[in-house]
């Protein structure tokens, strides 16, 4: 399978894939299970509107299990081949995984895709970065690196 290169741009202060909407994210739960001290379990509902795409990103050291609940999502991790996951399927991102491609892959025009993303994250990491640290866009990291290099 061959997929076109996606151009990441900043539009109205938000990093996006050029010409495509971004995902929406809703916090569902945040727990501190006593059987895994020092860790949090955080559940998010991620909705991909029609034609939506998420820029390349990581998850701040968290492990993530994603469970598709509606539609289909095309995802590519690290150097793996892209895969489409549909309702009822799941995918896993190990700590440090680079999610290089994520987009709505529904066949129907106007169809949303959604999945639950369950994060296992170190409490210490969460205290430093908060919920924003769960989705670390490559473009934000590069922008920050350039700003810091410009000050040095």
N, CA, C and O atoms as a GROMACS GRO file, in nm:
protein
  608
    1UNK      N    1   0.083  -0.118   0.000
    1UNK     CA    2   0.000   0.000   0.000
    1UNK      C    3   0.087   0.123   0.000
    1UNK      O    4   0.187   0.129   0.072
    2UNK      N    5   0.051   0.221  -0.079
    2UNK     CA    6   0.127   0.345  -0.084
    2UNK      C    7   0.036   0.460  -0.043
    2UNK      O    8  -0.076   0.473  -0.090
    3UNK      N    9   0.088   0.544   0.047
    3UNK     CA   10   0.010   0.657   0.095
    3UNK      C   11   0.087   0.785   0.068
    3UNK      O   12   0.209   0.788   0.081
    4UNK      N   13   0.016   0.891   0.030
    4UNK     CA   14   0.085   1.016   0.000
    4UNK      C   15   0.148   1.078   0.124
    4UNK      O   16   0.102   1.057   0.236
    5UNK      N   17   0.254   1.153   0.102
    5UNK     CA   18   0.318   1.226   0.211
    5UNK      C   19   0.222   1.334   0.260
    5UNK      O   20   0.155   1.399   0.180
    6UNK      N   21   0.217   1.352   0.390
    6UNK     CA   22   0.128   1.452   0.447
    6UNK      C   23   0.209   1.572   0.494
    6UNK      O   24   0.312   1.557   0.559
    7UNK      N   25   0.160   1.690   0.462
    7UNK     CA   26   0.228   1.813   0.501
    7UNK      C   27   0.168   1.864   0.632
    7UNK      O   28   0.047   1.889   0.640
    8UNK      N   29   0.252   1.880   0.733
    8UNK     CA   30   0.209   1.931   0.862
    8UNK      C   31   0.227   2.082   0.863
    8UNK      O   32   0.336   2.133   0.835
    9UNK      N   33   0.119   2.154   0.894
    9UNK     CA   34   0.121   2.301   0.896
    9UNK      C   35   0.056   2.350   1.024
    9UNK      O   36  -0.018   2.278   1.091
   10UNK      N   37   0.085   2.477   1.057
   10UNK     CA   38   0.023   2.539   1.175
   10UNK      C   39  -0.083   2.636   1.123
   10UNK      O   40  -0.051   2.735   1.056
   11UNK      N   41  -0.208   2.607   1.155
   11UNK     CA   42  -0.320   2.690   1.113
   11UNK      C   43  -0.392   2.743   1.237
   11UNK      O   44  -0.438   2.664   1.320
   12UNK      N   45  -0.402   2.874   1.249
   12UNK     CA   46  -0.468   2.937   1.363
   12UNK      C   47  -0.411   2.886   1.495
   12UNK      O   48  -0.485   2.865   1.592
   13UNK      N   49  -0.278   2.866   1.499
   13UNK     CA   50  -0.210   2.825   1.621
   13UNK      C   51  -0.218   2.675   1.651
   13UNK      O   52  -0.174   2.632   1.757
   14UNK      N   53  -0.275   2.596   1.559
   14UNK     CA   54  -0.292   2.452   1.581
   14UNK      C   55  -0.219   2.375   1.472
   14UNK      O   56  -0.237   2.403   1.353
   15UNK      N   57  -0.135   2.278   1.512
   15UNK     CA   58  -0.067   2.194   1.415
   15UNK      C   59  -0.166   2.094   1.357
   15UNK      O   60  -0.242   2.031   1.430
   16UNK      N   61  -0.166   2.082   1.226
   16UNK     CA   62  -0.260   1.994   1.157
   16UNK      C   63  -0.199   1.940   1.028
   16UNK      O   64  -0.095   1.988   0.983
   17UNK      N   65  -0.263   1.841   0.971
   17UNK     CA   66  -0.226   1.796   0.837
   17UNK      C   67  -0.297   1.892   0.743
   17UNK      O   68  -0.418   1.911   0.754
   18UNK      N   69  -0.224   1.950   0.651
   18UNK     CA   70  -0.277   2.055   0.564
   18UNK      C   71  -0.412   2.016   0.502
   18UNK      O   72  -0.427   1.912   0.439
   19UNK      N   73  -0.510   2.104   0.523
   19UNK     CA   74  -0.641   2.087   0.463
   19UNK      C   75  -0.732   1.985   0.530
   19UNK      O   76  -0.838   1.953   0.477
   20UNK      N   77  -0.690   1.932   0.645
   20UNK     CA   78  -0.770   1.828   0.711
   20UNK      C   79  -0.802   1.867   0.854
   20UNK      O   80  -0.719   1.928   0.922
   21UNK      N   81  -0.921   1.832   0.902
   21UNK     CA   82  -0.954   1.862   1.041
   21UNK      C   83  -0.876   1.774   1.136
   21UNK      O   84  -0.823   1.670   1.097
   22UNK      N   85  -0.868   1.816   1.262
   22UNK     CA   86  -0.803   1.740   1.368
   22UNK      C   87  -0.905   1.658   1.444
   22UNK      O   88  -1.026   1.676   1.430
   23UNK      N   89  -0.855   1.567   1.525
   23UNK     CA   90  -0.936   1.486   1.614
   23UNK      C   91  -0.991   1.570   1.729
   23UNK      O   92  -0.939   1.678   1.757
   24UNK      N   93  -1.096   1.521   1.794
   24UNK     CA   94  -1.140   1.580   1.920
   24UNK      C   95  -1.114   1.475   2.028
   24UNK      O   96  -1.120   1.355   2.003
   25UNK      N   97  -1.085   1.524   2.148
   25UNK     CA   98  -1.049   1.434   2.258
   25UNK      C   99  -1.133   1.470   2.380
   25UNK      O  100  -1.144   1.587   2.418
   26UNK      N  101  -1.192   1.367   2.442
   26UNK     CA  102  -1.272   1.386   2.563
   26UNK      C  103  -1.218   1.295   2.673
   26UNK      O  104  -1.201   1.175   2.653
   27UNK      N  105  -1.190   1.354   2.789
   27UNK     CA  106  -1.145   1.276   2.904
   27UNK      C  107  -1.263   1.194   2.957
   27UNK      O  108  -1.370   1.249   2.986
   28UNK      N  109  -1.243   1.063   2.969
   28UNK     CA  110  -1.347   0.974   3.022
   28UNK      C  111  -1.319   0.938   3.168
   28UNK      O  112  -1.410   0.941   3.250
   29UNK      N  113  -1.193   0.904   3.200
   29UNK     CA  114  -1.161   0.866   3.338
   29UNK      C  115  -1.012   0.880   3.365
   29UNK      O  116  -0.930   0.881   3.274
   30UNK      N  117  -0.980   0.891   3.494
   30UNK     CA  118  -0.842   0.896   3.541
   30UNK      C  119  -0.840   0.824   3.676
   30UNK      O  120  -0.902   0.868   3.772
   31UNK      N  121  -0.766   0.711   3.681
   31UNK     CA  122  -0.761   0.629   3.802
   31UNK      C  123  -0.616   0.604   3.845
   31UNK      O  124  -0.523   0.611   3.765
   32UNK      N  125  -0.600   0.574   3.975
   32UNK     CA  126  -0.472   0.535   4.033
   32UNK      C  127  -0.489   0.396   4.094
   32UNK      O  128  -0.513   0.386   4.214
   33UNK      N  129  -0.477   0.290   4.014
   33UNK     CA  130  -0.499   0.154   4.067
   33UNK      C  131  -0.397   0.119   4.175
   33UNK      O  132  -0.277   0.139   4.156
   34UNK      N  133  -0.443   0.068   4.289
   34UNK     CA  134  -0.350   0.035   4.398
   34UNK      C  135  -0.255  -0.079   4.364
   34UNK      O  136  -0.152  -0.094   4.429
   35UNK      N  137  -0.288  -0.160   4.263
   35UNK     CA  138  -0.200  -0.272   4.230
   35UNK      C  139  -0.089  -0.234   4.132
   35UNK      O  140  -0.004  -0.316   4.100
   36UNK      N  141  -0.089  -0.109   4.085
   36UNK     CA  142   0.023  -0.060   4.004
   36UNK      C  143   0.065   0.077   4.058
   36UNK      O  144   0.038   0.180   3.996
   37UNK      N  145   0.132   0.077   4.173
   37UNK     CA  146   0.171   0.203   4.237
   37UNK      C  147   0.256   0.290   4.145
   37UNK      O  148   0.339   0.240   4.068
   38UNK      N  149   0.232   0.420   4.154
   38UNK     CA  150   0.310   0.515   4.075
   38UNK      C  151   0.261   0.530   3.932
   38UNK      O  152   0.324   0.598   3.851
   39UNK      N  153   0.150   0.465   3.900
   39UNK     CA  154   0.096   0.471   3.763
   39UNK      C  155  -0.048   0.522   3.766
   39UNK      O  156  -0.121   0.506   3.863
   40UNK      N  157  -0.086   0.585   3.655
   40UNK     CA  158  -0.224   0.625   3.633
   40UNK      C  159  -0.278   0.552   3.512
   40UNK      O  160  -0.204   0.523   3.418
   41UNK      N  161  -0.408   0.522   3.516
   41UNK     CA  162  -0.481   0.472   3.399
   41UNK      C  163  -0.573   0.586   3.356
   41UNK      O  164  -0.660   0.629   3.431
   42UNK      N  165  -0.553   0.633   3.235
   42UNK     CA  166  -0.632   0.744   3.184
   42UNK      C  167  -0.701   0.698   3.057
   42UNK      O  168  -0.638   0.644   2.966
   43UNK      N  169  -0.832   0.720   3.050
   43UNK     CA  170  -0.909   0.682   2.932
   43UNK      C  171  -0.960   0.808   2.863
   43UNK      O  172  -1.021   0.895   2.924
   44UNK      N  173  -0.933   0.815   2.732
   44UNK     CA  174  -0.981   0.925   2.648
   44UNK      C  175  -1.068   0.868   2.538
   44UNK      O  176  -1.045   0.756   2.490
   45UNK      N  177  -1.169   0.944   2.496
   45UNK     CA  178  -1.246   0.911   2.377
   45UNK      C  179  -1.195   1.002   2.267
   45UNK      O  180  -1.206   1.125   2.277
   46UNK      N  181  -1.141   0.942   2.161
   46UNK     CA  182  -1.085   1.016   2.048
   46UNK      C  183  -1.182   1.002   1.931
   46UNK      O  184  -1.215   0.891   1.890
   47UNK      N  185  -1.228   1.115   1.877
   47UNK     CA  186  -1.319   1.114   1.764
   47UNK      C  187  -1.251   1.180   1.645
   47UNK      O  188  -1.197   1.290   1.655
   48UNK      N  189  -1.254   1.110   1.532
   48UNK     CA  190  -1.197   1.159   1.408
   48UNK      C  191  -1.312   1.198   1.315
   48UNK      O  192  -1.378   1.110   1.260
   49UNK      N  193  -1.335   1.328   1.297
   49UNK     CA  194  -1.440   1.369   1.202
   49UNK      C  195  -1.406   1.320   1.062
   49UNK      O  196  -1.296   1.271   1.039
   50UNK      N  197  -1.499   1.330   0.968
   50UNK     CA  198  -1.470   1.290   0.831
   50UNK      C  199  -1.342   1.358   0.780
   50UNK      O  200  -1.323   1.478   0.798
   51UNK      N  201  -1.255   1.280   0.718
   51UNK     CA  202  -1.129   1.325   0.658
   51UNK      C  203  -1.026   1.374   0.759
   51UNK      O  204  -0.923   1.430   0.719
   52UNK      N  205  -1.049   1.355   0.889
   52UNK     CA  206  -0.957   1.402   0.992
   52UNK      C  207  -0.827   1.323   0.990
   52UNK      O  208  -0.822   1.206   0.952
   53UNK      N  209  -0.720   1.392   1.034
   53UNK     CA  210  -0.588   1.329   1.046
   53UNK      C  211  -0.515   1.394   1.164
   53UNK      O  212  -0.532   1.512   1.192
   54UNK      N  213  -0.435   1.314   1.231
   54UNK     CA  214  -0.354   1.362   1.343
   54UNK      C  215  -0.208   1.367   1.298
   54UNK      O  216  -0.158   1.269   1.243
   55UNK      N  217  -0.139   1.479   1.322
   55UNK     CA  218   0.003   1.485   1.285
   55UNK      C  219   0.085   1.381   1.362
   55UNK      O  220   0.041   1.332   1.467
   56UNK      N  221   0.203   1.346   1.311
   56UNK     CA  222   0.289   1.250   1.380
   56UNK      C  223   0.314   1.289   1.526
   56UNK      O  224   0.330   1.407   1.558
   57UNK      N  225   0.316   1.188   1.614
   57UNK     CA  226   0.325   1.216   1.756
   57UNK      C  227   0.374   1.095   1.834
   57UNK      O  228   0.386   0.985   1.782
   58UNK      N  229   0.402   1.120   1.962
   58UNK     CA  230   0.430   1.016   2.060
   58UNK      C  231   0.337   1.042   2.179
   58UNK      O  232   0.254   1.133   2.176
   59UNK      N  233   0.351   0.960   2.282
   59UNK     CA  234   0.261   0.972   2.397
   59UNK      C  235   0.335   0.991   2.529
   59UNK      O  236   0.295   0.935   2.631
   60UNK      N  237   0.442   1.068   2.528
   60UNK     CA  238   0.511   1.107   2.650
   60UNK      C  239   0.551   0.992   2.740
   60UNK      O  240   0.545   1.006   2.862
   61UNK      N  241   0.591   0.880   2.683
   61UNK     CA  242   0.636   0.767   2.763
   61UNK      C  243   0.526   0.673   2.809
   61UNK      O  244   0.554   0.573   2.875
   62UNK      N  245   0.401   0.705   2.775
   62UNK     CA  246   0.289   0.619   2.816
   62UNK      C  247   0.276   0.498   2.724
   62UNK      O  248   0.317   0.502   2.608
   63UNK      N  249   0.220   0.391   2.777
   63UNK     CA  250   0.174   0.278   2.695
   63UNK      C  251   0.027   0.305   2.666
   63UNK      O  252  -0.046   0.353   2.753
   64UNK      N  253  -0.017   0.274   2.544
   64UNK     CA  254  -0.154   0.306   2.503
   64UNK      C  255  -0.219   0.185   2.437
   64UNK      O  256  -0.160   0.122   2.349
   65UNK      N  257  -0.340   0.153   2.482
   65UNK     CA  258  -0.423   0.054   2.417
   65UNK      C  259  -0.542   0.128   2.359
   65UNK      O  260  -0.616   0.195   2.432
   66UNK      N  261  -0.563   0.116   2.227
   66UNK     CA  262  -0.674   0.183   2.160
   66UNK      C  263  -0.777   0.079   2.117
   66UNK      O  264  -0.742  -0.024   2.059
   67UNK      N  265  -0.904   0.107   2.146
   67UNK     CA  266  -1.014   0.017   2.114
   67UNK      C  267  -1.113   0.090   2.023
   67UNK      O  268  -1.179   0.185   2.066
   68UNK      N  269  -1.122   0.047   1.898
   68UNK     CA  270  -1.212   0.111   1.802
   68UNK      C  271  -1.358   0.085   1.842
   68UNK      O  272  -1.397  -0.030   1.866
   69UNK      N  273  -1.437   0.192   1.850
   69UNK     CA  274  -1.578   0.178   1.885
   69UNK      C  275  -1.672   0.217   1.771
   69UNK      O  276  -1.790   0.184   1.773
   70UNK      N  277  -1.617   0.289   1.670
   70UNK     CA  278  -1.701   0.329   1.556
   70UNK      C  279  -1.612   0.359   1.437
   70UNK      O  280  -1.506   0.419   1.452
   71UNK      N  281  -1.655   0.317   1.320
   71UNK     CA  282  -1.585   0.351   1.198
   71UNK      C  283  -1.454   0.277   1.181
   71UNK      O  284  -1.438   0.163   1.225
   72UNK      N  285  -1.358   0.344   1.115
   72UNK     CA  286  -1.228   0.284   1.086
   72UNK      C  287  -1.119   0.390   1.095
   72UNK      O  288  -1.142   0.507   1.066
   73UNK      N  289  -1.001   0.346   1.136
   73UNK     CA  290  -0.886   0.435   1.151
   73UNK      C  291  -0.765   0.372   1.084
   73UNK      O  292  -0.736   0.254   1.104
   74UNK      N  293  -0.695   0.451   1.003
   74UNK     CA  294  -0.569   0.406   0.944
   74UNK      C  295  -0.458   0.457   1.033
   74UNK      O  296  -0.449   0.577   1.061
   75UNK      N  297  -0.372   0.366   1.078
   75UNK     CA  298  -0.263   0.403   1.169
   75UNK      C  299  -0.134   0.339   1.124
   75UNK      O  300  -0.132   0.228   1.070
   76UNK      N  301  -0.026   0.413   1.147
   76UNK     CA  302   0.108   0.361   1.118
   76UNK      C  303   0.197   0.393   1.236
   76UNK      O  304   0.209   0.509   1.276
   77UNK      N  305   0.260   0.290   1.290
   77UNK     CA  306   0.350   0.305   1.403
   77UNK      C  307   0.494   0.280   1.359
   77UNK      O  308   0.522   0.185   1.287
   78UNK      N  309   0.583   0.367   1.401
   78UNK     CA  310   0.726   0.352   1.373
   78UNK      C  311   0.747   0.330   1.223
   78UNK      O  312   0.698   0.407   1.141
   79UNK      N  313   0.820   0.224   1.187
   79UNK     CA  314   0.846   0.193   1.046
   79UNK      C  315   0.754   0.083   0.994
   79UNK      O  316   0.776   0.030   0.885
   80UNK      N  317   0.651   0.047   1.072
   80UNK     CA  318   0.559  -0.058   1.030
   80UNK      C  319   0.474  -0.011   0.913
   80UNK      O  320   0.463   0.108   0.887
   81UNK      N  321   0.414  -0.106   0.843
   81UNK     CA  322   0.320  -0.074   0.736
   81UNK      C  323   0.193  -0.014   0.797
   81UNK      O  324   0.154  -0.053   0.907
   82UNK      N  325   0.127   0.080   0.728
   82UNK     CA  326  -0.001   0.132   0.777
   82UNK      C  327  -0.104   0.020   0.783
   82UNK      O  328  -0.103  -0.072   0.701
   83UNK      N  329  -0.194   0.030   0.882
   83UNK     CA  330  -0.302  -0.069   0.897
   83UNK      C  331  -0.432   0.002   0.924
   83UNK      O  332  -0.436   0.105   0.991
   84UNK      N  333  -0.539  -0.054   0.872
   84UNK     CA  334  -0.673  -0.003   0.900
   84UNK      C  335  -0.734  -0.091   1.009
   84UNK      O  336  -0.736  -0.213   0.998
   85UNK      N  337  -0.783  -0.024   1.114
   85UNK     CA  338  -0.854  -0.095   1.221
   85UNK      C  339  -0.999  -0.050   1.219
   85UNK      O  340  -1.029   0.068   1.201
   86UNK      N  341  -1.088  -0.145   1.238
   86UNK     CA  342  -1.231  -0.117   1.232
   86UNK      C  343  -1.296  -0.143   1.368
   86UNK      O  344  -1.234  -0.196   1.460
   87UNK      N  345  -1.421  -0.102   1.377
   87UNK     CA  346  -1.498  -0.121   1.499
   87UNK      C  347  -1.476  -0.260   1.557
   87UNK      O  348  -1.488  -0.360   1.486
   88UNK      N  349  -1.444  -0.266   1.686
   88UNK     CA  350  -1.421  -0.392   1.755
   88UNK      C  351  -1.276  -0.436   1.758
   88UNK      O  352  -1.240  -0.528   1.832
   89UNK      N  353  -1.190  -0.373   1.677
   89UNK     CA  354  -1.048  -0.408   1.676
   89UNK      C  355  -0.971  -0.313   1.769
   89UNK      O  356  -1.024  -0.212   1.815
   90UNK      N  357  -0.846  -0.348   1.795
   90UNK     CA  358  -0.763  -0.267   1.884
   90UNK      C  359  -0.622  -0.256   1.829
   90UNK      O  360  -0.582  -0.331   1.740
   91UNK      N  361  -0.547  -0.161   1.886
   91UNK     CA  362  -0.404  -0.154   1.858
   91UNK      C  363  -0.332  -0.105   1.983
   91UNK      O  364  -0.392  -0.042   2.070
   92UNK      N  365  -0.204  -0.136   1.990
   92UNK     CA  366  -0.122  -0.106   2.107
   92UNK      C  367  -0.004  -0.022   2.066
   92UNK      O  368   0.059  -0.046   1.962
   93UNK      N  369   0.028   0.078   2.148
   93UNK     CA  370   0.147   0.160   2.130
   93UNK      C  371   0.233   0.147   2.256
   93UNK      O  372   0.193   0.190   2.364
   94UNK      N  373   0.349   0.087   2.241
   94UNK     CA  374   0.441   0.072   2.353
   94UNK      C  375   0.501   0.208   2.390
   94UNK      O  376   0.501   0.298   2.306
   95UNK      N  377   0.552   0.224   2.511
   95UNK     CA  378   0.619   0.350   2.546
   95UNK      C  379   0.727   0.382   2.443
   95UNK      O  380   0.806   0.295   2.406
   96UNK      N  381   0.730   0.506   2.398
   96UNK     CA  382   0.828   0.549   2.299
   96UNK      C  383   0.786   0.526   2.155
   96UNK      O  384   0.857   0.568   2.063
   97UNK      N  385   0.674   0.462   2.134
   97UNK     CA  386   0.624   0.437   1.998
   97UNK      C  387   0.601   0.570   1.925
   97UNK      O  388   0.552   0.666   1.983
   98UNK      N  389   0.640   0.573   1.798
   98UNK     CA  390   0.618   0.692   1.715
   98UNK      C  391   0.498   0.664   1.625
   98UNK      O  392   0.506   0.582   1.533
   99UNK      N  393   0.388   0.734   1.651
   99UNK     CA  394   0.265   0.718   1.574
   99UNK      C  395   0.276   0.816   1.456
   99UNK      O  396   0.243   0.934   1.469
  100UNK      N  397   0.323   0.766   1.343
  100UNK     CA  398   0.357   0.854   1.231
  100UNK      C  399   0.238   0.888   1.142
  100UNK      O  400   0.242   0.984   1.066
  101UNK      N  401   0.131   0.809   1.152
  101UNK     CA  402   0.013   0.837   1.070
  101UNK      C  403  -0.111   0.791   1.146
  101UNK      O  404  -0.114   0.680   1.198
  102UNK      N  405  -0.212   0.877   1.151
  102UNK     CA  406  -0.339   0.843   1.213
  102UNK      C  407  -0.448   0.923   1.144
  102UNK      O  408  -0.443   1.046   1.143
  103UNK      N  409  -0.546   0.854   1.087
  103UNK     CA  410  -0.651   0.927   1.016
  103UNK      C  411  -0.779   0.846   1.006
  103UNK      O  412  -0.779   0.723   1.018
  104UNK      N  413  -0.888   0.918   0.983
  104UNK     CA  414  -1.018   0.856   0.960
  104UNK      C  415  -1.010   0.779   0.830
  104UNK      O  416  -0.973   0.834   0.726
  105UNK      N  417  -1.043   0.650   0.835
  105UNK     CA  418  -1.039   0.565   0.716
  105UNK      C  419  -1.177   0.510   0.681
  105UNK      O  420  -1.188   0.406   0.615
  106UNK      N  421  -1.281   0.579   0.725
  106UNK     CA  422  -1.417   0.534   0.695
  106UNK      C  423  -1.444   0.545   0.546
  106UNK      O  424  -1.399   0.639   0.480
  107UNK      N  425  -1.517   0.449   0.494
  107UNK     CA  426  -1.548   0.447   0.352
  107UNK      C  427  -1.665   0.538   0.318
  107UNK      O  428  -1.672   0.592   0.207
  108UNK      N  429  -1.757   0.557   0.412
  108UNK     CA  430  -1.875   0.640   0.388
  108UNK      C  431  -1.843   0.788   0.399
  108UNK      O  432  -1.774   0.830   0.492
  109UNK      N  433  -1.891   0.866   0.306
  109UNK     CA  434  -1.874   1.012   0.309
  109UNK      C  435  -1.941   1.066   0.436
  109UNK      O  436  -2.056   1.033   0.463
  110UNK      N  437  -1.871   1.147   0.511
  110UNK     CA  438  -1.929   1.209   0.630
  110UNK      C  439  -1.931   1.122   0.754
  110UNK      O  440  -1.994   1.158   0.853
  111UNK      N  441  -1.864   1.007   0.751
  111UNK     CA  442  -1.866   0.914   0.864
  111UNK      C  443  -1.752   0.942   0.961
  111UNK      O  444  -1.636   0.956   0.921
  112UNK      N  445  -1.785   0.951   1.090
  112UNK     CA  446  -1.684   0.968   1.194
  112UNK      C  447  -1.626   0.833   1.236
  112UNK      O  448  -1.690   0.729   1.222
  113UNK      N  449  -1.504   0.837   1.287
  113UNK     CA  450  -1.442   0.720   1.350
  113UNK      C  451  -1.413   0.760   1.495
  113UNK      O  452  -1.382   0.876   1.522
  114UNK      N  453  -1.421   0.664   1.586
  114UNK     CA  454  -1.385   0.695   1.724
  114UNK      C  455  -1.329   0.571   1.792
  114UNK      O  456  -1.360   0.457   1.757
  115UNK      N  457  -1.245   0.598   1.891
  115UNK     CA  458  -1.185   0.489   1.969
  115UNK      C  459  -1.155   0.539   2.110
  115UNK      O  460  -1.135   0.658   2.133
  116UNK      N  461  -1.154   0.443   2.202
  116UNK     CA  462  -1.108   0.472   2.338
  116UNK      C  463  -0.958   0.450   2.340
  116UNK      O  464  -0.909   0.350   2.288
  117UNK      N  465  -0.885   0.542   2.398
  117UNK     CA  466  -0.741   0.528   2.418
  117UNK      C  467  -0.717   0.518   2.569
  117UNK      O  468  -0.746   0.612   2.643
  118UNK      N  469  -0.664   0.404   2.612
  118UNK     CA  470  -0.637   0.381   2.754
  118UNK      C  471  -0.487   0.392   2.774
  118UNK      O  472  -0.409   0.313   2.720
  119UNK      N  473  -0.446   0.491   2.852
  119UNK     CA  474  -0.305   0.521   2.877
  119UNK      C  475  -0.262   0.465   3.012
  119UNK      O  476  -0.335   0.477   3.111
  120UNK      N  477  -0.145   0.405   3.016
  120UNK     CA  478  -0.079   0.370   3.142
  120UNK      C  479   0.042   0.462   3.147
  120UNK      O  480   0.135   0.448   3.068
  121UNK      N  481   0.041   0.555   3.241
  121UNK     CA  482   0.145   0.658   3.246
  121UNK      C  483   0.200   0.670   3.387
  121UNK      O  484   0.127   0.654   3.485
  122UNK      N  485   0.330   0.699   3.397
  122UNK     CA  486   0.391   0.723   3.527
  122UNK      C  487   0.330   0.849   3.589
  122UNK      O  488   0.318   0.951   3.523
  123UNK      N  489   0.292   0.840   3.716
  123UNK     CA  490   0.236   0.956   3.785
  123UNK      C  491   0.332   1.075   3.780
  123UNK      O  492   0.290   1.190   3.764
  124UNK      N  493   0.461   1.046   3.795
  124UNK     CA  494   0.563   1.153   3.794
  124UNK      C  495   0.563   1.226   3.658
  124UNK      O  496   0.571   1.349   3.654
  125UNK      N  497   0.554   1.151   3.549
  125UNK     CA  498   0.548   1.212   3.417
  125UNK      C  499   0.421   1.294   3.400
  125UNK      O  500   0.423   1.403   3.344
  126UNK      N  501   0.310   1.240   3.449
  126UNK     CA  502   0.183   1.312   3.437
  126UNK      C  503   0.186   1.441   3.516
  126UNK      O  504   0.136   1.544   3.470
  127UNK      N  505   0.245   1.438   3.637
  127UNK     CA  506   0.253   1.559   3.719
  127UNK      C  507   0.331   1.670   3.649
  127UNK      O  508   0.300   1.788   3.666
  128UNK      N  509   0.433   1.633   3.571
  128UNK     CA  510   0.514   1.732   3.498
  128UNK      C  511   0.442   1.788   3.377
  128UNK      O  512   0.446   1.909   3.354
  129UNK      N  513   0.376   1.702   3.299
  129UNK     CA  514   0.322   1.744   3.169
  129UNK      C  515   0.170   1.753   3.163
  129UNK      O  516   0.117   1.813   3.069
  130UNK      N  517   0.099   1.695   3.258
  130UNK     CA  518  -0.048   1.699   3.256
  130UNK      C  519  -0.106   1.624   3.138
  130UNK      O  520  -0.037   1.544   3.073
  131UNK      N  521  -0.233   1.650   3.110
  131UNK     CA  522  -0.300   1.582   3.001
  131UNK      C  523  -0.238   1.618   2.865
  131UNK      O  524  -0.240   1.537   2.772
  132UNK      N  525  -0.183   1.739   2.855
  132UNK     CA  526  -0.119   1.780   2.729
  132UNK      C  527  -0.002   1.690   2.695
  132UNK      O  528   0.030   1.674   2.577
  133UNK      N  529   0.063   1.632   2.794
  133UNK     CA  530   0.178   1.546   2.771
  133UNK      C  531   0.142   1.409   2.717
  133UNK      O  532   0.231   1.330   2.684
  134UNK      N  533   0.012   1.379   2.707
  134UNK     CA  534  -0.030   1.251   2.653
  134UNK      C  535  -0.024   1.247   2.501
  134UNK      O  536  -0.020   1.139   2.442
  135UNK      N  537  -0.024   1.364   2.437
  135UNK     CA  538  -0.015   1.373   2.291
  135UNK      C  539   0.094   1.475   2.258
  135UNK      O  540   0.070   1.596   2.265
  136UNK      N  541   0.212   1.426   2.223
  136UNK     CA  542   0.328   1.513   2.198
  136UNK      C  543   0.353   1.513   2.047
  136UNK      O  544   0.408   1.417   1.992
  137UNK      N  545   0.312   1.621   1.982
  137UNK     CA  546   0.327   1.630   1.837
  137UNK      C  547   0.472   1.655   1.799
  137UNK      O  548   0.541   1.736   1.862
  138UNK      N  549   0.519   1.585   1.695
  138UNK     CA  550   0.656   1.606   1.645
  138UNK      C  551   0.679   1.753   1.613
  138UNK      O  552   0.784   1.809   1.645
  139UNK      N  553   0.580   1.817   1.549
  139UNK     CA  554   0.594   1.956   1.507
  139UNK      C  555   0.612   2.049   1.627
  139UNK      O  556   0.689   2.145   1.619
  140UNK      N  557   0.544   2.022   1.739
  140UNK     CA  558   0.560   2.104   1.859
  140UNK      C  559   0.700   2.088   1.917
  140UNK      O  560   0.762   2.185   1.961
  141UNK      N  561   0.750   1.965   1.918
  141UNK     CA  562   0.884   1.938   1.970
  141UNK      C  563   0.988   2.010   1.884
  141UNK      O  564   1.080   2.073   1.938
  142UNK      N  565   0.974   2.002   1.753
  142UNK     CA  566   1.067   2.069   1.661
  142UNK      C  567   1.061   2.220   1.675
  142UNK      O  568   1.164   2.287   1.674
  143UNK      N  569   0.940   2.274   1.689
  143UNK     CA  570   0.923   2.418   1.707
  143UNK      C  571   0.992   2.465   1.835
  143UNK      O  572   1.060   2.567   1.835
  144UNK      N  573   0.974   2.391   1.943
  144UNK     CA  574   1.037   2.426   2.071
  144UNK      C  575   1.190   2.417   2.061
  144UNK      O  576   1.261   2.502   2.114
  145UNK      N  577   1.239   2.311   1.992
  145UNK     CA  578   1.384   2.296   1.975
  145UNK      C  579   1.443   2.416   1.900
  145UNK      O  580   1.548   2.467   1.939
  146UNK      N  581   1.375   2.461   1.796
  146UNK     CA  582   1.424   2.575   1.717
  146UNK      C  583   1.421   2.704   1.799
  146UNK      O  584   1.513   2.786   1.790
  147UNK      N  585   1.316   2.722   1.880
  147UNK     CA  586   1.308   2.840   1.966
  147UNK      C  587   1.423   2.842   2.066
  147UNK      O  588   1.487   2.946   2.087
  148UNK      N  589   1.450   2.726   2.128
  148UNK     CA  590   1.559   2.718   2.226
  148UNK      C  591   1.694   2.738   2.161
  148UNK      O  592   1.782   2.800   2.221
  149UNK      N  593   1.713   2.687   2.038
  149UNK     CA  594   1.839   2.705   1.967
  149UNK      C  595   1.859   2.852   1.930
  149UNK      O  596   1.972   2.900   1.928
  150UNK      N  597   1.749   2.922   1.901
  150UNK     CA  598   1.757   3.063   1.867
  150UNK      C  599   1.795   3.152   1.985
  150UNK      O  600   1.850   3.261   1.967
  151UNK      N  601   1.766   3.104   2.106
  151UNK     CA  602   1.800   3.180   2.228
  151UNK      C  603   1.945   3.157   2.271
  151UNK      O  604   2.003   3.236   2.345
  152UNK      N  605   2.003   3.044   2.222
  152UNK     CA  606   2.136   3.004   2.268
  152UNK      C  607   2.241   3.070   2.194
  152UNK      O  608   2.359   3.048   2.220
   0.00000   0.00000   0.00000
